[in-house]
Amino acid sequence: MSTGVAIVGAAECDLGVTNRSILGLQAQAVSRALDDAGLSLRDVDGIATTGVARFSATQLADYFGIEPRWTDSTYAGGSVYEMFVARAAQAIQAGQAETVVITFASNQRSARSRSLGGVIEDHTPEAQFETPYGPLFPLSYYAMAAQRYLHAYGKTREQLAEIAVAAREWALLNPAAFRYGKGPLTADDVLGSAMISSPLTALDSCLVTDGGGAIVLTSLERARDLRRTPVEVLGYGERTTNTSMTAVPDLTVTGAVGSGADAFARAGVTPADIDVVQVYDSFTITVALTLEGLGFCGRGEALDWIAGGRIRPGGDFPLNTSGGGLSYCHPGQFGILLLVEAVRQLRGDAGDRQVDGARLAVAHGTGGILSTHATVVLGVDG
């Protein structure tokens, strides 16, 4: 199946420590993605972005000097870029826009704007139950999910560490990765790094970097006349499940169950058909919960299922092939870069980390404290 919409351009901005402004990084990402597509700003009549300012899409349109017919600046954490794909596809199908740019960038490392404490909103109902315990936001919430998961299913921290070990191996194949050239990890390295919120250590946790990216979407009909191989949007799904951890009935089950089921059904495929998988790895536990939620394995099975190097380069389940948020780049929100890497794999542009014969990919974004989930299935002809 197909939505009749395709991604025709994808690119990163500068990554790591850039000493650039957010708008400067956005401009890099968008201009590079448009160049990749063989298009220019004059072709863009739709913008989806967040994280720029209070009115992010307005700010970006003004900065670029364009007057888009359609915009979206929904804020839903790291899953919103996959949500934007659905909304952009719908806008293109409805004739509200012809060419939509989805973009995000952050300079959080250069600006030193990330803190362990995060944002505390004392006016929210859940604050009375959570704030007195001084949780680190969002880390302590994921740590609770990890603690529950390991206890409920009898798994070990060593097994969980395999996810970080595999991410580093992929990053060693990606010259753009923050940890490129830093050498491999072992499970002992992960367990021996600083404990941040038990059972999660520093190496169970995503990087803090500058960075971002952009993708360009248009109709499949138009895409066939452009520079690059069109990457079709085949299906998508989303779920919003919670605003806090206090009321979650089971910390080991996420909204990926519903979002994934919808995306695969709309695409007319199953998890077994997918060649390459990009999932948000804010923390190692996020990956395990997401793989189970999307149906790649059963509940409580993820850590056994990935054993033996399955998700490392050369394994039979290519996962987070850029190095992910754990070893490649994490500029506050990683969802846009999941899409960029999925596109590169499907077009055969991934260099030393290329997955042979990749024709179907899934990108799954997860919002803060496992609250929002969005799944996109992408494919190329052949």
N, C-alpha and C positions, 0 to 999 in steps of 0.2 A: 504494500500500500504506500501511498505518498500523499502529502499535503499539497503538492504542487508548488512548494517553496524550497529553496536551496540556499545553503551557505556558499558564497562565492569568494570570500576573502577572509583571512585570519592572520593575526599578528600579535606579537608582544610589544610593549614599550620596553625601555631600558629596565633592567632588573637589579636587585641587590641593594646597593647604597648609591643613590643617584644624585642626591643634593638638588633635585629638580622639584618644581611645584606640581601639585596634582593636575592642574590644567595643562601644564607642559607635558606631563606624562600621558595624559589623555590625548593630546594633539599628536604625540608620537604614535600611539597605538592606532588611532583612527586613520592617520595618513598612511601608515604602513599597511593596514588592512585594505584600505581603498586601492593602494598601489598594487597590492597582491591580486586584487580583483580586476584591475585595469579600469577603475572608476575614479571619480574625483568628488570633491565636496559638492559640486553643483548637481551631482546625481542624487544626493542624499535628501530624502524628504521625510525620514523618520528617525528618531533618536530614542534609545532606551538606555538609561544610565542611573546611577545612584552614587552617593558618597562624595559628590563634588561640593555641594553646598545645600542650603535649605531647600532650594528649588533647583535640583541638579540638572534636569533636562533643559530648563530655561537657561541656566547659567552656561551650559555647554553650547547650546544653539547660538547664544549671543556671542560667545567667544569665537565660534567658527564663522559667524556672520551669515547664518542661514536662517530661514523661516520654515521649519518643518511643518508638514500637514498633520503629523501624528507624533506623539511623545508618550513615554512612560517613565516615571521615576519612582515606582513602587519600591518600598524598602522591606525586605524580608530576609535579610542576612545572606549567607553564602549560597542559598538556593535560588536567589532571584534571577540570576542570569539564564538559568534553564527555564524559569517562568517567563522571562522576556522572550525566549525563542517561541514559546507558544503564542504569546500575545502579538509578537511581530508577524508570525505566520498568519494569524487570524486577520491582522490589519491588511496584509498584502492580499490575502484571499478576498477580503471585502472591498478592495480598491481604495482603502484609506491611505495607503502609501505604496510606493513602488520599490524603494531601496531603503532598508532600515539598517542602521548601525547600532549594535549593542556593545557597550564599552564600560570599562571600569579601570581606575588606577588609584594608587595610594602611595604616598611618600612616608609611610609610618616609621620606617627605620631612620631615615635621614632626619625627620622631624621629631623623632623620639616621642611619638604621640601614643604609643601603646603601653598600657599599664596592666599589671596582673589583676588589680582590683576591678577593672572594667567600669561599667556604668551601673551605679546603684540607683534604682528608682523607688524611693521610699514611699511614694504615693500609691503604688500598685497594691492590689489586694494580697498578693503572695508575699510581699515584703515582710509582713508581720511574722510569717513562719520561717523565712529564710535568712533575712538580714542579721538577726541576732547571732547566727552561727559564723558570720564573717566569711562566707564562701568567696573564693576567687572566681570571678566571672570572666569567661564561661568555664574555666578549667575544672573547678570543683564539681560542677554539674556532670561533666563527662566522666570525672573520676568516680562519682557515685554510680553511674551506669556501668563503668568498668568493674568496680568492686562487686556489684550485684551479679554481673555476667560471669565473672570468674568463680564466684561462690555457687551460683545456681547450676552451672554446667561443669563444675569440677576442673576448670582449666587453670593454666599457670601464667605467670607474668612472662616467663621465657617464651611461651607460645605466642603471646601477644606481641612480644618484641620482634618476631619474625616479620611483621608488617613494616616496621621501621628499617630493618635490615634489607628487605627487598627494595624499599623506596630508595635507599642509598645506592644500591647496585644500578638501578635505572638512572639515577642522577649522574653516576660516573660515566654514562654514555651520552650525556646531554651537556654540551659546552656552556649552555646558558644557565645551568643549574647553580644555585648558590653554593652547594656542596661539591660541585665538580672539582675533581683533583684532590679531594680531601681524604681519599682512601675509604675502604670498606668499613662497615660496622659489624660487630658481633652482638649476639643477644646479651652477652655479659657487659658490653659497652652500654647498651640501652639501660639495663638494670642498674648499672653502676653510675649512671649520670645522676645529677641532682634530683632528689625527690621534690616534686612541686606540689602535688596533691595526690595522696596515696589512692591507687597504686601507680599513678602516672608520673613518669620522670620527665626531665627536660627533653630527652630523645624520643619519648612517646608523644611529644607535642610538636605542633607545626612551627615553622620558622617565623621570624618577624623580619620582613623585608619590604623594600619598595617594589613596585611593579604593577603589572596589569596587562590588559590586552583588549582586543576588539575583534568582532566578527561582522561581516556584511551579509545581509540576506536580501534576496529578490525572488521573483517568480522563477520557477524551473524553466519555463519557456524562454525567458530572457537570459537566464543563466547559461543556457546552452550556446549562446553567442559570445560569451565573455571569455576571459583569458584562461581561467583555471577549470579543472574538473569540478562540476557541481557536486556538492555533498547534500543530498536530499534530507529534509526533515521528514521522517517517516511516522513518528508518533511521539506523544508526550503525555505526561500525567503529573498531578501535584496533590499534595495533602498538607493541611495545616492542622497540627494536633494539640499544641499546648503553648502557654506562655511561661510556664514555670515547671520545675521538677516536682513540686510539692504534690500536685494532683495527678501525676502520671501513674496509671495503674500498674504498668510493668515497664521498667526501665530498659528491658532487653528487647522490646518490640517497638519499631519506629514506623513513621508514616511512609517509609520507603515501600512497605508492603502494598499499600494502595496506589501510590504514584507509579511504581514499577508495573503493577498489573495493568493499569490503564494504558501506560506507554506501550507495552508489548502488545496488548490487544489492538490498539489503534494502528500499530505498525504491521500487524499480522505476523509477528515472529514470537519466538520463545527465548528465554535466557540461553538455552543450548545453542541457538543460532548465532550468538554474538561473538565476534572475533577479538575485540579489544574493549576494555572496560576502564572508564575514568570516573572515580568516585571521590567525593570530598574526604580528605584525610586530615581534618583539623587535629585529630588525635588518633592513635592506633585503634582505639575501641570503635571509633566512628566507622572505620573500614569494615570491621567484623560485623557490626550491626547492620550495615548497609548491604553487604553481600548476602546476608541471610534474608533481609527484607526484600531484596530484589528477586530472590528465588534461585540464586546460583547454588545454594546449599540449604539444608534444613536448619531449624532453630537450634542453637547451641553447637552447630557443626563447623562453623567457619574456621576456627583455629586448627582443628584436625584436618579440615579439607585443604587448607593452604600449605600444610606441612610438606617437607621434602623439596622445597624450592619451586613450587608450582607458580608462584607469582613473581619470581625473579626472572631476569633476562634469560631466555632459553627455556623457560618453563612452559607449561601448556595452558596457562591462564594469564595472558598479558594484562597487568593491572597497573594503572597510574604510571604509564611508561615515560613520562617526563621526569619522574622523581617525586612528583606530587608536592603537597604542601609541607611534607616532612623533610624533603631534601632539595627541592627545586626552587620553589618560590612561594611565599605566602604573604601577600600584601594586605592582610586584614580580611579580605574576601577572595576566595579562590575559584568561585564557580565559572568565571569567564575563561580562565586558563584550562579548565577541564574541556571546554568546547574547542579551544584553539588546538589542544593536543589531539583531540578526537579527529578534527578535520585534517590535521597533518598526517596522522596515521592512515586515514582513508584515502588521502591523495598520494601516499607514498613518499612524503616529504620529511620523514623523521630521522633520516641518516642512520647512524650506527644502532639506534634503538628501534628501527622500523620492524614492524610485525609483518611477516610475509603473508601476502594474500588477504589482508584486512579489507573486508567489504561492508561489515556491519559493526557499529560502535554504539555504546551507551555512555551517556554522561549523566551523572547524578549529583545534584547539589543538595547540601544540607544546611539549614539555617541554624542560628544560635540555639544552644542547648536542645538540639534535636527537635526543634519546634516546627520547621517547615521543610518540605521535601519536594523536589522536582526532578523528573526523569525525562530525558530526551533520547530517542533512538534515531541514529543517523545512518545513512547508507550511500553507497556509490554503485553505479551500474557495473555489471560484470560478475 
